[in-house]
Amino acid sequence: MDPELKNRPVDYLDAEKLASEACFLILLAAVYFRVRYVIKKRQTSKFYKLRISKVISETTDAKTFVLEIPENLKNVFNYIPGQFIQLELTVNGDEYKRAYSLSSSPFTDDGLYFTIKRVKDGIVSNFLNDTITPGDELLVLPPSGNFFKEYSLIAPTHFVFFAGGSGITPIYSIIKSLLHQQPDSHISLIYANRDLDSIIFQRELELLEASYQERLTITHVLSAASVGWSALTGRLDQDKIVQFMHKWKIMPVANTVYYVCGPSPFMELVEQELAYHKIQPSKIHLEKFISISNAEDLLKAGTGLEDIDTVGASLNAQLDGSNHKTSCKKDQILLDVLLANGINAPYSCREGICSSCKAKLVEGMVMMKKHTSLSDTDIKNDQILTCQAFPLSAKIRIDYDNLK
């Protein structure tokens, strides 16, 4: 159109070269990030041998173990507050895998700290408390878990933590990190225990409260308090929670979020009370590391229950914007099938604990062996743990990308 170009040849080659080079660079970037993703997946699914550098007695029945992280594994064992690790160990000839919350903070502590309380007839917890000493080595899976949701939150926030017994471990990690990283945050901790001697991190919590008087408030609730105990006694109940809720209404920050970790009845009570006070589910975060029975639970979405005794199920998985189709036998775990077919579905512990493999069940019916890390809200929203689910209907459709 320009008369000046009337008698001059147009060099279309340069434009074509530019487009080709741009496409090539995009392809290289895609390959690079894909390779990084695959490497990271392999790293996080591999157990590493780590040395115990220190053992700390917290109470008569709880100890903290400090793992020494070699320089070449620092990146592999990066973690965020509130995450957990998984151990693989052999006790009396039998192999066990157990997940334990990290009690250390990535901002204030060197090494990885995990704290274990004895459990009645607990094979692994008692073995670790009785036999592990500095210098021993353990097989450890890198940290995972998504208990802490407001990691990069900037706006002033009131963090409310309900902890029962050893449920303090991930909460202690988060509290230390918040005090260090978010100077505008306010923190309220309600910590329930049997008696004074069973309070894990008692001295450390007292020091934190003394150092951060304007930002940290700790309330202990003892069900079997000794004579002279002046704080709250009895079990954490509805009346006590109501008193807390009224007090928090006058906090100087508008945004409040709630974190709960402890024995199952304790967590159910707190969750019910928060729901009664019309707290939005998105503001409530639960960490469930409670053993459940072997009873299997049905989770249904849509229709399509059919006989698959002799015919396998079709499996359709939406992942990273792509639709993957394969088939699954009636007794096969969905995650195992996807991985066996070269589909890099997310996972970590493969024990139904960490929720890394969570997906939405869009169509069909599955049965889960465990769903420890799923909340009632998750289940109502048809979310499943693919590492624990196998098909009950001839057609299964899941979605990793849209978990709402």
Residue pairs with C-beta under 8 A, 6 or more apart in sequence:
37 344
38 344
41 344
41 346
43 76
43 142
44 76
44 141
44 142
44 144
44 348
45 141
45 347
45 348
46 141
46 142
47 88
47 139
47 140
47 141
48 73
48 76
48 77
48 139
48 140
48 141
48 142
49 137
49 138
49 139
49 140
50 67
50 68
50 69
50 70
50 73
50 112
50 137
50 138
50 140
51 67
51 68
51 135
51 136
51 137
52 65
52 66
52 67
52 68
52 132
52 133
52 134
52 135
52 136
52 137
52 138
53 66
53 67
53 68
53 111
53 134
54 65
54 66
54 111
54 134
55 63
55 64
55 65
55 66
55 132
55 133
55 134
56 63
56 64
56 65
56 66
57 63
58 64
58 115
58 200
58 201
59 117
59 197
59 198
59 199
59 200
60 197
61 117
61 118
61 129
61 198
62 115
62 116
62 117
62 118
62 129
62 166
62 200
63 115
63 116
63 128
63 129
64 103
64 113
64 114
64 115
65 113
65 114
65 115
65 116
65 128
65 132
66 104
66 111
66 112
66 113
67 85
67 111
67 112
67 113
67 114
67 138
67 140
68 111
69 77
69 111
69 112
76 142
77 112
77 142
77 143
78 106
78 143
79 102
79 106
79 112
79 142
79 143
80 106
80 143
80 148
80 151
81 105
81 106
81 148
81 151
81 170
81 173
81 174
81 176
81 177
81 178
82 101
82 102
82 145
82 147
82 148
82 170
82 171
82 173
82 174
82 287
83 101
83 102
83 143
83 144
83 145
83 146
83 147
83 148
83 170
83 173
84 99
84 100
84 101
84 102
84 114
84 143
84 144
84 145
84 170
84 289
84 353
84 354
85 99
85 100
85 102
85 112
85 114
85 140
85 141
85 142
85 143
85 144
86 97
86 98
86 99
86 100
86 140
86 141
86 144
86 348
86 349
86 351
86 353
86 354
87 97
87 98
87 99
87 100
87 124
87 138
87 139
87 140
87 141
88 95
88 96
88 97
88 139
88 140
88 141
89 95
89 96
89 98
89 124
89 127
89 138
89 139
90 96
91 123
91 124
91 127
92 123
96 123
96 124
97 349
97 351
98 124
98 125
99 289
99 349
99 351
99 353
99 354
100 114
100 115
100 116
100 169
101 114
101 115
101 145
101 169
101 170
101 173
101 261
101 287
101 289
102 112
102 113
102 114
102 143
102 169
102 170
102 173
103 113
103 114
103 115
103 168
103 169
103 170
103 172
103 173
103 201
104 111
104 112
104 113
104 114
104 173
105 173
105 176
105 177
105 180
106 177
107 176
107 177
107 180
107 181
108 176
108 177
108 180
109 176
112 143
114 169
115 166
115 169
115 200
115 201
116 125
116 128
116 129
116 166
117 125
117 165
117 166
117 200
118 125
118 126
118 129
119 125
119 126
132 138
141 348
141 349
144 348
144 349
144 354
144 356
145 170
145 287
145 348
145 354
145 355
145 356
146 355
146 356
147 170
147 174
147 259
147 261
147 285
147 287
148 170
148 174
148 259
148 285
149 257
149 285
150 157
150 159
150 257
153 182
155 184
155 255
156 184
156 185
156 186
156 252
156 253
156 255
157 182
157 184
157 185
157 186
157 253
157 255
157 256
157 257
158 185
158 186
158 187
158 188
158 248
158 251
158 253
158 255
158 256
158 257
159 174
159 175
159 178
159 185
159 186
159 187
159 188
159 256
159 257
159 259
160 188
160 190
160 244
160 248
160 256
160 257
160 258
160 259
161 171
161 174
161 175
161 187
161 188
161 189
161 190
161 258
161 259
161 260
162 190
162 192
162 236
162 258
162 259
162 260
162 261
162 262
162 266
162 267
162 270
163 171
163 189
163 190
163 191
163 192
163 261
163 262
164 191
164 192
164 193
164 236
164 261
164 262
164 263
164 266
164 267
165 192
165 193
165 194
165 198
165 200
165 262
165 263
166 200
166 262
167 260
167 261
167 262
167 263
167 266
167 267
167 287
168 191
168 200
168 201
168 261
169 200
169 261
170 261
170 287
171 189
171 259
171 261
172 200
172 201
172 204
172 205
174 259
175 187
175 189
175 208
175 216
176 208
178 185
178 187
179 185
179 187
179 208
179 212
179 215
179 216
183 215
184 253
185 215
186 215
186 216
186 251
186 252
186 253
187 212
187 215
187 216
187 217
188 217
188 219
188 244
188 248
189 205
189 216
189 217
189 218
189 219
190 219
190 221
190 236
190 244
191 199
191 205
191 218
191 219
191 220
191 221
192 220
192 221
192 222
192 223
192 235
192 236
192 262
192 266
193 199
193 220
193 221
193 222
193 223
194 222
194 223
194 224
195 222
195 223
195 224
195 225
195 226
196 202
196 222
196 225
196 226
196 229
199 205
199 220
205 218
208 216
209 216
209 217
209 218
219 231
219 232
219 244
220 231
220 232
221 231
221 232
221 233
221 234
221 235
221 236
221 240
222 229
222 231
222 232
222 233
223 233
223 234
223 235
225 231
225 233
232 240
234 240
236 266
236 269
236 270
237 269
238 269
238 273
241 269
241 270
241 273
242 273
245 273
245 277
248 256
256 283
257 283
257 284
257 285
258 270
258 274
258 279
258 283
258 284
258 285
259 285
259 286
259 287
260 267
260 270
260 271
260 284
260 285
260 286
260 287
261 267
261 286
261 287
261 289
263 290
264 288
264 290
267 286
267 288
271 284
271 286
271 375
271 376
274 284
275 281
275 284
281 377
286 375
288 372
288 373
288 375
289 353
289 372
290 372
291 372
292 370
292 371
292 372
294 369
296 367
296 368
296 369
297 367
297 368
297 371
298 365
298 367
298 392
299 361
299 365
299 366
299 367
299 368
299 371
299 379
299 382
299 384
299 389
300 365
301 361
301 362
301 363
301 364
301 365
301 382
302 362
302 363
302 364
304 363
304 364
304 365
304 393
304 394
304 395
305 365
305 392
305 393
306 393
306 394
306 395
307 394
308 330
308 391
308 392
308 393
308 394
309 330
311 394
312 327
312 328
312 329
312 330
312 332
312 391
313 327
313 328
313 329
313 330
313 364
313 391
313 393
313 394
313 395
313 396
314 325
314 326
314 327
314 328
314 394
314 395
314 396
315 325
315 326
315 327
315 328
315 334
315 337
315 338
315 391
315 396
315 397
315 398
316 323
316 324
316 325
316 363
316 395
316 396
316 397
316 398
317 323
317 324
317 325
317 326
317 334
317 338
317 343
317 345
317 359
317 397
317 398
317 399
317 400
318 324
318 362
318 397
318 398
318 399
318 400
318 401
318 402
319 343
319 344
319 345
319 400
319 401
320 400
320 401
321 401
324 338
324 341
324 343
326 337
326 338
326 341
326 343
327 337
328 334
328 337
328 390
328 391
328 396
330 390
330 391
330 392
331 390
332 390
332 391
333 386
333 387
333 388
333 389
333 390
334 366
334 384
334 386
334 389
334 390
334 391
334 396
334 398
335 345
335 347
335 350
335 357
335 386
335 387
335 389
338 345
338 386
339 345
339 347
345 357
345 359
345 386
345 400
346 356
346 357
346 400
347 356
347 357
347 386
347 387
348 354
348 356
348 357
349 356
349 387
350 357
350 387
351 370
351 387
352 368
352 369
352 370
352 371
352 372
352 373
352 385
352 387
352 388
353 372
353 373
354 373
355 373
355 374
355 385
357 385
357 386
357 387
358 373
358 374
358 378
358 383
358 384
358 385
358 386
358 400
358 403
359 383
359 384
359 386
359 398
359 399
359 400
359 403
360 381
360 382
360 383
360 384
360 398
360 399
360 400
360 402
360 403
360 404
361 382
361 383
361 384
361 389
361 396
361 397
361 398
362 382
362 397
362 398
362 399
363 395
363 396
363 397
364 391
364 392
364 393
364 394
364 395
364 396
364 397
365 391
365 392
365 393
366 384
366 389
366 390
366 391
366 392
366 393
366 396
367 389
367 390
367 392
368 384
368 385
368 388
368 389
369 388
370 385
370 388
371 379
371 384
371 385
371 388
373 385
374 383
374 384
374 385
381 403
381 404
383 403
384 398
386 398
